[in-house]
Each structure stands twice: as structure tokens, then as C-alpha cells.
């Protein structure tokens, strides 16, 4: 009974935080409309726009900081009350924090992705599933648009997962779908460090590109079963895949332009429906481990 009472209190707190976020959004929208109307009216009466007119938008900007604070607080309470409960049904959780994510250096350190101009990550989750250590977060990578100055292009926006093992893989291996535009096959000193792989599975060759620094060893990793499972994952997951085998880590990125474990903003919290959505987000991790059989001895000492 006490647990139910505490849950009801937390849900009430969440609903108040959600409404506070909506109220701030409404204030920002009204401020912007009023300022825009004033600028347009001034222009119609005078025929020019005052050079300090842009300063008027400082007020909505100030409220934007308030919104960021409110949303951060809302998300932290949501994660502790709703999300963590679902996560604990599947994983042994070592760390779960929405404020940060996998460091850029960890992903860039594979040597198989291009540098980006802007990198953000949040919703860091580290845990164990079927004795497989993993970490994951939402990641956004952007670079400068070569055609438009002061404009950026999103290279990746989605989930990045890293599965860690207690032995190194026999080679570096890069596999990605053709929609991935930031994979890197070499560097200035060794532009052809990775060689292209071709498999007997024509369907796999059509959907994926594969590169490695040791072709003979790579075929021990990319078995017919692995190819079959990657094809199945590709069909069941929305978004392009990138898979990197490097040292003792397997990196898997899903470029689905979606944040995981996000709380609702424009409708009240429904625990039952949200649990289903959270389980779907969790399923992306378990699907990789179960589908690729990462808990089998081939990945362990």
C-alpha cells in the first residue's frame, strides 16, 4: 500500500512538472508572437526595422533557459520513477543518468568514423544482460554543410550501443548500411587501412558494406549466422545500422532520428502505454545481444 501511495505521489509530481514545461512553452510562443507583431507594426509605420529589434528576442531566450531547466528536472524524475523500474526487469544496472552519454572520444577512438563538428549525447545507461556488459546512449553527430555556410548537416541521430568483452577481436571490422555517411576506412597516413569485404551472400552485399584490416580473420567473425541475424535486425529496426568490431568492443549505432526513454510532453502520463514504449526501447539492446548471440563462448575467453 505504501509503495502505491509513493507511486501516486511521484506521478502527481511528474504531472505538475509536465504542465510547468507546457506553461513555459506557451509563454515563449506568446512572447515571440507579440515581439514579431511589434516589429512588423513598426516596419509598416516607419518603413524600416530598427537595428536593435533583434534584442527584443532576448526575453523568449531567457524563458528558453527556464524551459531547459524544467525539462531536465522532469526527465530526471521520469527516469527514476518510470524508466528505471522497467530497466531493472531486464538488466543489472550499473549506471543510468540522463545528463550525459557515451563520450565522443570512445566512439571516435575506433578510428572508423569521421570527425564531426558537433557531438551531443545523453541518457547514459551501463549495465549487464546475460553476462554481457554494455553501455548505450542517445547520440547526435553534426558537421558543417559544405554547400551552405553557417549551416550544419546531421550525420547521425539515434542510439549508440557498446558491448564489451574480456578478449580482443582478431581484427578491426566495419560494417554499415549505405545510408551511413560518416564511416571511415582509413586516415592520412594509411588511406587504405581497411580493405573491402565481399561475401557469398549477395543479399548481404547489397544491403551492407564491409571493410577490415584482415580479411582472413574477418570471415571468422562474419559467419553466415551473423549475416543472417544482421539482415533480420536490419528489417526489424527503423534506421540505418553501423557495426564496428574494435579491440574488445562491439559498437552498434542505429541512425533512427529518435530519442529513447523520452517522457511525454503534450499528453498526460499513462504508465501502461509508456511501459510498452520503454520496453520497445529496451528491446533494441536485448535484440542485439540475443540476435547476435553475444553471450556465447565465441566472444569470451
C-alpha positions as a printed Julia matrix, in Angstrom:
301×3 Matrix{Float64}:
  0.0     0.0     0.0
  2.86    2.37    0.9
  4.52    1.68   -2.47
  1.31    2.51   -4.32
  0.93    5.72   -2.32
  4.52    6.77   -3.08
  4.0     5.98   -6.77
  0.83    8.1    -6.82
  2.74   10.98   -5.23
  5.54   10.69   -7.8
  3.07   10.55  -10.68
  1.4    13.68   -9.33
  4.81   15.38   -9.16
  5.55   14.31  -12.74
  2.26   15.73  -13.98
  3.0    19.07  -12.3
  6.46   19.16  -13.9
  4.99   18.31  -17.31
  2.46   21.14  -17.02
  5.21   23.54  -15.93
  7.11   22.73  -19.13
  3.99   23.31  -21.22
  3.33   26.62  -19.47
  6.85   27.84  -20.25
  6.47   26.77  -23.89
  3.24   28.77  -24.05
  4.91   31.86  -22.56
  7.75   31.62  -25.1
  5.3    31.31  -28.0
  3.22   34.3   -26.82
  6.35   36.45  -26.32
  7.62   35.63  -29.8
  4.25   36.43  -31.39
  3.97   39.77  -29.55
  7.54   40.77  -30.46
  7.03   39.73  -34.08
  3.8    41.76  -34.24
  5.57   44.82  -32.77
  8.44   44.54  -35.27
  6.04   44.19  -38.22
  3.9    47.12  -36.99
  7.0    49.29  -36.54
  8.14   48.43  -40.07
  4.71   49.23  -41.57
  4.63   52.65  -39.89
  8.28   53.65  -40.41
  9.38   51.66  -43.45
 12.46   50.2   -41.76
 13.41   47.79  -39.0
 15.42   49.22  -36.12
 18.85   47.69  -35.74
 18.15   46.82  -32.1
 14.92   44.98  -32.89
 16.65   41.61  -32.59
 17.43   42.42  -28.94
 13.71   42.09  -28.18
 14.02   38.34  -28.69
 16.24   38.21  -25.59
 13.13   37.69  -23.45
 11.99   34.45  -25.17
 15.61   33.31  -24.98
 15.56   33.85  -21.24
 12.44   31.71  -20.92
 14.16   29.03  -23.04
 16.73   28.6   -20.28
 13.87   28.15  -17.82
 12.33   25.55  -20.13
 15.63   23.65  -20.37
 15.84   23.56  -16.57
 12.22   22.41  -16.21
 12.61   19.69  -18.85
 15.83   18.41  -17.28
 14.13   18.12  -13.88
 11.05   16.49  -15.43
 13.17   13.94  -17.28
 15.24   13.03  -14.22
 12.14   12.34  -12.12
 10.56   10.44  -15.03
 13.66    8.26  -15.39
 13.82    7.49  -11.67
 10.1     6.73  -11.32
  9.06    5.15  -14.63
 12.07    4.16  -16.75
 14.35    2.67  -14.12
 11.62    0.32  -12.93
 11.36   -1.14  -16.45
 15.13   -1.32  -16.9
 15.53   -3.32  -13.7
 13.21   -6.01  -15.04
 15.77   -6.79  -17.78
 19.2    -5.59  -16.7
 21.59   -5.38  -13.81
 22.06   -1.6   -13.87
 25.46   -0.11  -13.05
 24.67    3.48  -14.0
 21.76    5.39  -15.51
 21.96    9.16  -15.98
 20.11   11.35  -18.47
 22.55   14.28  -18.15
 25.36   12.8   -20.25
 26.13    9.98  -22.66
 28.94    7.93  -24.17
 31.98   10.22  -24.58
 32.84   11.28  -28.13
 36.41   10.04  -27.7
 35.21    6.47  -27.08
 33.37    6.39  -30.41
 36.0     8.34  -32.35
 38.69    6.1   -30.85
 37.58    3.21  -33.04
 39.28    5.0   -35.94
 36.34    4.04  -38.13
 34.18    7.17  -38.03
 34.91   10.64  -39.39
 35.33   13.6   -37.08
 32.28   15.81  -36.64
 31.93   19.48  -35.74
 29.26   18.96  -33.1
 28.64   15.98  -30.79
 25.99   15.63  -28.08
 24.98   12.6   -26.04
 22.6    11.87  -23.17
 20.66    9.08  -21.47
 23.77    7.12  -20.48
 22.92    3.56  -19.45
 25.5     1.0   -18.36
 24.58   -2.48  -17.27
 24.7    -6.23  -17.77
 22.38   -8.52  -19.71
 23.02  -12.28  -19.81
 26.57  -11.64  -18.52
 27.25   -9.22  -21.39
 28.48   -5.79  -20.3
 27.0    -2.92  -22.3
 26.59    0.83  -22.39
 24.29    2.94  -24.54
 23.14    6.5   -25.06
 21.36    8.79  -27.47
 23.92   10.42  -29.76
 23.76   13.28  -32.27
 26.69   13.99  -34.6
 26.67   17.0   -36.91
 29.13   18.51  -39.36
 29.29   21.71  -41.36
 27.31   21.81  -44.59
 29.88   22.31  -47.39
 27.26   23.99  -49.58
 25.8    26.44  -47.06
 27.96   28.46  -44.67
 26.91   28.5   -41.0
 24.66   25.53  -41.63
 25.09   22.01  -40.31
 24.23   18.54  -41.57
 23.17   15.76  -39.2
 25.38   12.72  -39.77
 23.87   10.57  -37.04
 20.96   10.88  -34.64
 19.91    7.83  -32.68
 21.09    5.08  -30.34
 24.73    4.1   -29.9
 25.42    0.84  -28.08
 28.74   -0.65  -26.99
 29.09   -4.27  -25.89
 32.28   -5.08  -24.01
 34.08   -8.43  -23.78
 37.12   -9.77  -21.95
 39.17  -10.5   -25.07
 40.06   -8.57  -28.19
 38.55   -9.38  -31.56
 41.01  -10.85  -34.05
 40.7    -7.84  -36.37
 39.12   -4.44  -36.87
 35.87   -4.75  -38.79
 33.49   -2.08  -40.09
 30.01   -2.93  -41.42
 27.43   -0.32  -42.33
 24.36    0.31  -44.41
 24.63    2.58  -47.41
 22.7     5.37  -45.68
 25.58    5.87  -43.2
 27.75    8.79  -44.38
 30.38    9.1   -41.67
 32.15    5.72  -41.79
 35.92    5.98  -42.25
 38.09    3.34  -43.93
 41.49    4.96  -43.44
 43.44    8.04  -42.41
 46.03   10.47  -43.79
 48.93    8.11  -43.07
 47.13    4.95  -44.18
 44.21    5.81  -46.51
 43.61    2.15  -47.38
 43.96    0.69  -43.89
 40.72   -1.24  -44.3
 40.05   -3.47  -47.29
 36.63   -4.12  -48.73
 34.99   -7.46  -47.95
 32.75   -9.4   -50.31
 30.62  -12.31  -49.17
 28.87  -15.14  -50.96
 25.6   -13.84  -49.53
 24.52  -11.46  -52.31
 21.65  -10.01  -50.29
 24.06   -9.05  -47.5
 26.44   -7.46  -50.03
 23.54   -5.45  -51.42
 22.43   -4.06  -48.07
 25.77   -3.67  -46.25
 29.28   -2.5   -46.96
 32.07   -4.23  -45.02
 35.74   -3.34  -44.51
 38.5    -4.92  -42.42
 42.23   -4.82  -41.74
 42.47   -8.62  -42.0
 40.22  -10.41  -44.48
 41.08  -13.95  -43.35
 40.24  -13.25  -39.7
 37.14  -11.22  -40.58
 35.42  -14.27  -42.02
 35.65  -15.93  -38.59
 33.57  -13.06  -37.18
 31.08  -12.52  -40.01
 29.73  -16.05  -40.18
 26.62  -16.99  -42.19
 24.68  -16.84  -38.91
 25.9   -13.3   -38.16
 24.97  -12.16  -41.67
 21.53  -13.71  -41.3
 20.99  -12.04  -37.92
 22.17   -8.64  -39.19
 19.76   -8.92  -42.1
 16.96   -9.76  -39.67
 17.87   -6.84  -37.39
 18.02   -4.51  -40.4
 14.48   -5.5   -41.36
 13.1    -5.08  -37.83
 14.88   -1.88  -36.79
 13.95    1.54  -38.13
 17.12    3.36  -39.15
 20.44    2.6   -40.83
 22.95    0.43  -38.95
 26.67    0.8   -38.38
 28.58   -2.06  -36.71
 32.19   -1.74  -35.54
 34.33   -4.53  -34.08
 37.34   -2.86  -32.42
 39.62   -4.32  -29.77
 37.35   -5.84  -27.12
 34.26   -3.81  -28.0
 31.39   -4.16  -30.43
 29.83   -0.8   -31.36
 26.36   -0.72  -32.91
 24.73    2.53  -33.99
 21.11    2.84  -35.11
 20.53    6.05  -37.05
 16.79    6.3   -36.4
 16.47   10.04  -35.53
 14.75    9.14  -32.27
 15.47    9.64  -28.57
 14.97    6.71  -26.24
 13.22    6.85  -22.87
 11.7    10.28  -23.55
  8.84   11.43  -21.28
  5.6    12.65  -22.89
  5.15   16.4   -23.02
  1.87   17.11  -24.78
 -0.31   14.46  -23.14
 -0.69   13.17  -19.56
  1.4    10.25  -18.33
 -0.2     6.85  -18.91
  2.01    4.31  -17.11
  0.68    1.29  -19.01
  1.23    2.7   -22.5
  4.57    4.25  -21.53
  5.8     0.91  -20.18
  5.16   -0.57  -23.61
  7.17    2.21  -25.28
 10.03    1.81  -22.8
 10.07   -1.96  -23.32
 10.39   -1.29  -27.06
 13.43    0.93  -26.4
 14.9    -1.72  -24.11
 14.22   -4.33  -26.78
 16.75   -2.7   -29.09
 19.52   -3.67  -26.64
 18.26   -7.18  -25.9
 17.63   -7.78  -29.59
 21.29   -7.12  -30.39
 22.57   -9.43  -27.64
 20.05  -12.22  -28.28
 20.05  -11.97  -32.07
 23.84  -11.88  -32.45
 24.24  -14.38  -29.57
 26.78  -12.14  -27.86
 26.55  -14.23  -24.69
 28.08  -17.29  -26.39
 31.63  -18.51  -25.73
 32.99  -17.27  -29.07
 33.03  -13.75  -27.57
 34.65  -14.78  -24.29
 37.99  -16.17  -23.09
